[in-house]
Amino acid sequence: MITGNKGEWSEIYTLFKLLGDKILQPGDENIARIKNVFYPIIRILRSGINGDFEYSIQDDIVLISGNEEVLRIPIQEFKDKSISLLNLIKQNKETTFSIPEIEQFMLSINCISLKANSDTKTDITIVVHDQRTNQQPTLGFSIKSQLGNPSTLLNAGKTTNFIYKINNLNIDQLEINKINLIDTKSKIKDRIEYIINKGGSFKFIGTEQQIFSNNLVLIDSLLPEILSEIVFNFYTSNSSRIVELVSNVEIKNPLNFDISNKHQFYTYKTKRLLTDIALGMMPSKVWSGKYEATGGYLIVKEDGEVLCYHIYNKNEFENYLINNTKLETASSTRHDFGSLYEVNGELFFKLNLQIRFIK
């Protein structure tokens, strides 16, 4: 029996929907379809534990394995199954569930698992016809679904901790313990506020993991400092949306950029970061700058529409990312942050970065 959550079933829905529609439709920053622009799909490639398969779009959908035709299925069948699957996903209230009637159809087209075999950010590989260049690029897309819980863009870990040195704070161990025992709903924000009210100031000194810092520097040499300001703003304000946090930092201009001509340094550099995270950069792995999701993102909307954010349409993709993501507080105990601690007589405080999509 095949079981999965709404996000995982959305990958199968995307396969059925695209084979039925035969086109990729690009979206704008507001997750709305860009009219009169589309990419005809030539074939969809999928790797599974039972081999590599190619769903070729002709008059029918032709399943090819090892360069040989395995079977033909009418396109209408994929249209019908996508509508049925969408309704079943939306109706289901369980965390994980099976859909026997869809599973039967999946097995008939040699699709025996919900997720394609991949250790990268690519969930589906599509060959499209680019009408502008008359080329047929093979593009890997990451699928993000709005049918289930909002997915993360960047997962929290000790790898995403930012370390701040606390200056001008003269307190004893009893008061350090008192600060760390603050256990309100907004405990980290309240601990920071307590430290600042006592005269303490926060100075970013580096990330906990050097690989993450170097990855950021590779994208832009000032990104560690910029991101530390955005993270600090999140934990000390009522803003969580990245577009708002970046705007706050833009106004403050803590790195003293020359903004006399209204250059948006922080916004531009943050967009580059979000794009690189979306297409391959992980905090714990050395980032070469090579994109894994070479096509971009496919968004499954709540109404079942599938929109593509293509790296050809760079502006729309970047604007989508910055307008539809937020920072959130992960588990401070699991990721070891949010407490005042002492090293060689000096005080430090860690803050964590986790980025999630806004539904």
C-alpha positions as CSV (number, residue, x, y, z in Angstrom):
1,M,0.0,0.0,0.0
2,I,1.3,3.5,-0.9
3,T,0.9,6.1,1.8
4,G,1.9,9.7,2.1
5,N,1.0,13.1,3.3
6,K,-0.7,15.8,1.3
7,G,2.6,17.2,0.1
8,E,3.8,13.8,-1.2
9,W,0.5,13.0,-2.9
10,S,0.8,16.5,-4.5
11,E,3.8,15.2,-6.5
12,I,1.7,12.5,-8.1
13,Y,-1.1,15.1,-8.7
14,T,1.5,17.3,-10.4
15,L,2.6,14.4,-12.7
16,F,-1.0,13.7,-13.7
17,K,-2.0,17.3,-14.0
18,L,0.9,18.3,-16.3
19,L,0.5,15.2,-18.5
20,G,-3.2,16.1,-18.8
21,D,-2.6,19.8,-19.5
22,K,0.5,19.2,-21.8
23,I,1.8,22.7,-20.9
24,L,3.7,24.5,-18.1
25,Q,2.1,27.8,-17.1
26,P,4.3,30.4,-15.5
27,G,3.2,32.4,-12.4
28,D,3.8,35.9,-11.1
29,E,4.9,37.1,-7.7
30,N,1.3,37.0,-6.4
31,I,0.9,33.3,-7.4
32,A,-1.3,34.1,-10.3
33,R,-1.0,32.8,-13.9
34,I,0.8,35.0,-16.4
35,K,-1.6,35.1,-19.3
36,N,-0.7,34.2,-22.9
37,V,2.7,32.6,-21.8
38,F,3.2,28.9,-21.6
39,Y,5.8,26.1,-22.3
40,P,4.6,23.0,-24.2
41,I,5.7,19.8,-22.4
42,I,7.4,17.2,-24.6
43,R,8.0,14.6,-22.0
44,I,8.3,14.0,-18.2
45,L,11.1,11.9,-16.8
46,R,10.9,9.9,-13.6
47,S,13.3,7.6,-11.8
48,G,12.0,4.9,-9.4
49,I,13.3,1.8,-7.7
50,N,11.8,-0.1,-10.7
51,G,13.9,1.9,-13.3
52,D,13.8,5.1,-15.4
53,F,10.6,5.9,-17.3
54,E,9.7,8.6,-19.7
55,Y,6.2,9.9,-20.2
56,S,6.1,11.2,-23.8
57,I,3.3,13.5,-24.8
58,Q,2.0,12.6,-28.3
59,D,-1.6,12.0,-29.3
60,D,-1.6,9.8,-26.2
61,I,0.7,9.6,-23.2
62,V,3.4,7.1,-24.3
63,L,5.3,5.4,-21.5
64,I,8.9,4.6,-22.6
65,S,11.4,2.5,-20.8
66,G,14.9,1.6,-22.2
67,N,13.9,3.4,-25.5
68,E,11.0,1.0,-25.9
69,E,7.3,1.8,-25.8
70,V,5.7,0.1,-22.8
71,L,2.1,1.3,-23.1
72,R,-0.2,4.1,-24.4
73,I,-2.8,5.9,-22.3
74,P,-5.3,8.5,-23.5
75,I,-4.5,12.0,-22.3
76,Q,-8.1,12.3,-21.0
77,E,-7.4,9.6,-18.5
78,F,-4.7,11.7,-16.8
79,K,-7.1,14.7,-16.8
80,D,-9.8,12.6,-15.1
81,K,-7.4,11.1,-12.6
82,S,-5.9,14.5,-11.7
83,I,-9.3,15.9,-10.9
84,S,-10.2,12.8,-8.8
85,L,-6.9,12.9,-6.9
86,L,-7.1,16.6,-6.2
87,N,-10.5,16.1,-4.5
88,L,-9.3,13.1,-2.5
89,I,-6.3,15.0,-1.3
90,K,-8.3,18.0,-0.2
91,Q,-11.0,15.9,1.5
92,N,-8.6,13.8,3.6
93,K,-8.0,14.8,7.2
94,E,-5.3,12.3,8.1
95,T,-1.6,13.2,8.4
96,T,-0.7,10.3,6.1
97,F,-3.1,8.3,4.0
98,S,-3.5,5.9,1.1
99,I,-5.7,6.3,-2.0
100,P,-6.4,2.8,-3.3
101,E,-8.2,3.9,-6.5
102,I,-5.3,6.1,-7.5
103,E,-2.7,3.6,-6.4
104,Q,-4.1,1.1,-8.9
105,F,-3.7,3.6,-11.8
106,M,-0.2,4.5,-10.6
107,L,0.9,0.9,-10.7
108,S,-0.5,0.5,-14.2
109,I,1.8,3.3,-15.4
110,N,4.9,1.9,-13.5
111,C,4.7,4.6,-10.9
112,I,5.2,2.7,-7.7
113,S,6.2,5.4,-5.2
114,L,5.0,8.9,-4.4
115,K,8.4,10.5,-4.5
116,A,10.8,10.2,-7.4
117,N,14.3,8.8,-6.5
118,S,16.4,11.9,-5.8
119,D,18.8,13.2,-3.2
120,T,18.7,16.6,-4.7
121,K,16.0,19.4,-4.7
122,T,14.6,18.1,-7.9
123,D,11.1,16.4,-7.6
124,I,10.2,16.2,-11.2
125,T,12.2,16.5,-14.5
126,I,10.5,18.0,-17.5
127,V,11.6,18.5,-21.1
128,V,9.8,21.6,-22.5
129,H,9.8,23.3,-25.9
130,D,11.1,26.9,-25.3
131,Q,9.4,28.9,-28.1
132,R,11.7,31.8,-27.7
133,T,15.0,29.9,-28.3
134,N,13.5,26.9,-30.1
135,Q,15.4,24.7,-27.7
136,Q,14.2,21.7,-25.7
137,P,15.9,22.0,-22.3
138,T,15.6,19.3,-19.6
139,L,14.6,21.1,-16.4
140,G,14.5,19.8,-12.9
141,F,11.7,21.4,-10.7
142,S,11.1,21.3,-7.0
143,I,7.4,20.9,-6.1
144,K,5.8,23.1,-3.4
145,S,2.2,22.3,-2.5
146,Q,-0.4,24.6,-0.9
147,L,-2.7,21.6,-0.3
148,G,-1.0,20.6,2.9
149,N,1.0,22.5,5.6
150,P,3.3,25.2,4.3
151,S,6.7,23.8,3.5
152,T,10.0,25.1,4.6
153,L,12.5,26.8,2.3
154,L,15.3,26.5,4.8
155,N,15.2,24.0,7.6
156,A,16.5,25.0,11.0
157,G,19.5,23.3,12.5
158,K,22.6,24.1,14.6
159,T,24.0,24.8,11.1
160,T,21.7,27.9,10.9
161,N,22.6,29.5,14.2
162,F,24.0,33.1,14.3
163,I,26.3,34.0,17.2
164,Y,26.2,37.5,18.8
165,K,28.6,38.8,21.4
166,I,26.9,40.7,24.2
167,N,28.8,43.9,25.1
168,N,28.4,46.3,28.0
169,L,26.4,43.9,30.2
170,N,27.6,43.6,33.8
171,I,25.6,40.8,35.5
172,D,26.5,37.8,37.7
173,Q,25.6,34.2,37.2
174,L,22.4,34.5,39.1
175,E,21.1,37.1,36.7
176,I,22.3,35.1,33.7
177,N,20.2,32.1,35.1
178,K,17.3,34.5,35.7
179,I,17.3,35.6,32.0
180,N,17.6,32.0,30.8
181,L,14.6,31.0,32.9
182,I,12.3,33.5,31.2
183,D,9.7,31.1,29.7
184,T,7.0,33.3,28.2
185,K,5.4,32.5,24.8
186,S,7.8,35.0,23.3
187,K,10.7,34.0,25.6
188,I,13.6,34.6,23.2
189,K,12.3,38.1,22.3
190,D,11.7,38.8,26.0
191,R,15.2,37.6,27.0
192,I,16.8,39.9,24.3
193,E,14.7,42.8,25.6
194,Y,15.8,42.1,29.2
195,I,19.5,42.1,28.1
196,I,19.0,45.4,26.1
197,N,17.2,47.0,29.1
198,K,20.2,46.1,31.2
199,G,22.5,48.1,28.8
200,G,23.7,45.1,26.8
201,S,24.3,45.4,23.1
202,F,24.4,42.6,20.5
203,K,27.3,42.3,18.0
204,F,27.2,39.6,15.3
205,I,30.5,37.7,15.3
206,G,29.8,34.7,13.0
207,T,27.6,31.7,12.2
208,E,28.0,28.5,14.3
209,Q,29.0,26.5,11.3
210,Q,31.8,27.7,9.0
211,I,30.5,25.9,5.9
212,F,27.2,28.0,6.1
213,S,29.2,31.2,6.5
214,N,31.4,30.4,3.5
215,N,28.3,29.5,1.4
216,L,26.9,32.9,2.2
217,V,30.1,34.7,1.4
218,L,30.3,32.8,-1.9
219,I,26.9,34.3,-2.8
220,D,27.8,37.8,-1.5
221,S,30.7,38.7,0.8
222,L,28.4,40.8,3.1
223,L,25.6,38.2,3.3
224,P,26.5,36.9,6.8
225,E,26.2,40.4,8.3
226,I,23.1,41.2,6.3
227,L,21.4,38.0,7.3
228,S,22.4,38.5,10.9
229,E,20.6,41.9,10.9
230,I,17.4,40.3,9.3
231,V,17.5,37.5,11.9
232,F,18.0,39.9,14.8
233,N,15.1,42.1,13.5
234,F,12.8,39.1,13.4
235,Y,13.5,38.3,17.1
236,T,13.1,41.9,18.2
237,S,10.1,43.1,16.2
238,N,6.6,42.0,15.4
239,S,7.5,41.3,11.7
240,S,8.1,37.8,10.4
241,R,7.5,38.1,6.6
242,I,10.9,38.4,4.9
243,V,9.8,41.3,2.6
244,E,8.9,43.3,5.8
245,L,12.1,42.3,7.7
246,V,14.3,43.3,4.7
247,S,12.4,46.6,4.4
248,N,13.1,47.3,8.1
249,V,16.8,46.6,7.6
250,E,16.9,48.6,4.4
251,I,15.6,51.7,6.3
252,K,18.0,51.2,9.2
253,N,21.0,50.6,6.8
254,P,23.2,49.0,9.5
255,L,26.0,48.3,7.0
256,N,26.1,52.0,5.9
257,F,25.7,51.4,2.2
258,D,25.6,54.5,0.0
259,I,21.8,54.8,-0.4
260,S,21.9,58.3,-1.8
261,N,20.5,57.0,-5.1
262,K,18.0,54.7,-3.4
263,H,19.9,51.5,-4.2
264,Q,18.1,48.5,-2.5
265,F,21.2,46.6,-1.4
266,Y,19.6,44.5,1.2
267,T,16.6,43.5,-1.0
268,Y,18.8,42.5,-4.0
269,K,21.2,40.5,-1.9
270,T,18.4,38.7,0.0
271,K,16.7,37.8,-3.3
272,R,19.9,36.2,-4.5
273,L,20.2,34.2,-1.3
274,L,16.6,33.0,-1.4
275,T,17.1,31.9,-5.1
276,D,20.2,29.9,-4.2
277,I,18.5,28.2,-1.3
278,A,15.5,27.4,-3.4
279,L,17.7,25.8,-6.2
280,G,20.3,23.9,-4.2
281,M,22.2,25.7,-1.4
282,M,22.1,23.8,1.9
283,P,23.8,25.2,5.0
284,S,25.6,21.9,5.9
285,K,27.1,21.2,2.4
286,V,29.7,23.1,0.5
287,W,27.9,25.2,-2.1
288,S,29.5,25.4,-5.5
289,G,26.8,27.7,-7.0
290,K,25.5,24.8,-9.2
291,Y,21.7,24.7,-9.3
292,E,20.1,21.3,-8.7
293,A,16.6,22.3,-9.4
294,T,17.6,23.6,-12.8
295,G,14.1,24.7,-13.8
296,G,12.8,26.3,-10.7
297,Y,9.6,25.7,-8.7
298,L,6.2,24.2,-9.4
299,I,3.5,25.5,-7.1
300,V,0.4,23.4,-6.5
301,K,-2.3,26.0,-5.6
302,E,-5.3,25.2,-3.4
303,D,-7.6,25.2,-6.4
304,G,-5.3,22.6,-8.1
305,E,-3.7,25.0,-10.6
306,V,0.0,24.2,-11.1
307,L,2.2,27.2,-11.8
308,C,5.9,27.2,-12.8
309,Y,8.5,29.6,-11.6
310,H,11.2,29.3,-14.1
311,I,14.7,30.6,-13.7
312,Y,14.3,32.1,-17.2
313,N,11.7,34.4,-15.6
314,K,14.2,35.4,-12.9
315,N,12.3,38.5,-11.7
316,E,9.0,36.7,-11.1
317,F,10.8,33.9,-9.3
318,E,12.8,36.2,-7.0
319,N,9.7,38.3,-6.3
320,Y,7.7,35.2,-5.6
321,L,10.3,34.0,-3.1
322,I,10.7,37.3,-1.2
323,N,7.0,38.0,-1.0
324,N,5.9,34.5,0.0
325,T,8.3,33.5,2.8
326,K,8.7,34.3,6.4
327,L,11.0,33.6,9.3
328,E,9.9,31.4,12.2
329,T,11.2,30.3,15.5
330,A,12.2,26.6,15.6
331,S,12.8,24.5,18.7
332,S,15.4,26.4,20.8
333,T,16.2,23.3,22.9
334,R,16.7,21.0,19.8
335,H,18.9,23.6,18.0
336,D,20.6,25.1,21.0
337,F,19.9,28.8,20.8
338,G,18.1,31.6,22.6
339,S,20.1,31.4,25.9
340,L,22.8,33.6,27.3
341,Y,26.1,31.8,27.8
342,E,29.6,32.6,28.9
343,V,33.0,31.7,27.2
344,N,36.3,32.9,28.8
345,G,34.5,35.6,30.7
346,E,32.6,36.9,27.7
347,L,28.9,36.6,27.1
348,F,27.2,35.3,23.9
349,F,23.7,34.7,22.6
350,K,22.7,32.5,19.6
351,L,19.7,33.1,17.3
352,N,18.5,30.7,14.7
353,L,17.3,31.0,11.1
354,Q,14.4,29.0,9.7
355,I,12.5,30.1,6.6
356,R,9.0,28.8,5.7
357,F,6.6,29.5,2.9
358,I,3.5,31.5,3.7
359,K,0.4,29.6,2.6
